[in-house]
Amino acid sequence: MTSSLPDIAALYAAFDAPVVPFDCGALCAPNNPRGVPFCCDLHWAVPAVFHHEWDYLRHHTDLWHEWTPAESGITADDAVELHEDTPDHMRLLACQGAPHCQRSYRALSCRQFPFNPYLTSEMDFIGLAYEERFEADCWVLQHLDQVSDDYIRQFTALFDRLLADWPAEQTSYYLASQEMREEYEEDNKPITLLHREGGIVYIDPSTEEIISLD
């Protein structure tokens, strides 16, 4: 990372738009046996934050604490694997749960969920991708046309900055995008993206050709 770390409060203020203009968690929570939105369920996903983001959060709110494997009901071996998969510049946290959410102190990973920036092999950030394993349960991923323009604009502006300023962040998402192309090519299917300029597009994982669905 660069020596000049961005102001977390400023990032939070600039990336505060909801994914959709209503409470999508109320739509998926009834389908979760634990009765909470899937994105707020530690058995489904564990939030990762930047180290200096954790410093900011722990000095401004009691919402967050360092995650423990017991909170996700996983084995010690699975916990080791999860930590190994977490980038070195990030750490795993847990919050007090959806009923106690303090929206102004949501982590960046909560705000971006369920999306990640997608980078081409030329390192161009062209849109918002997602992990296919979340598609069956996440209402948003089943209704991509409902994602707000404000959210896409704020998401894009945030990651334009982070990817330019933090080499480790750029490398992390570049490798994730590369792995996604390899997996989808092996499965012989296109990658679905929300393009940064708007619209849903398909990416051919072998040629990286963009095909608009609009």
Disulfide bonds with the S-S distance in Angstrom:
none
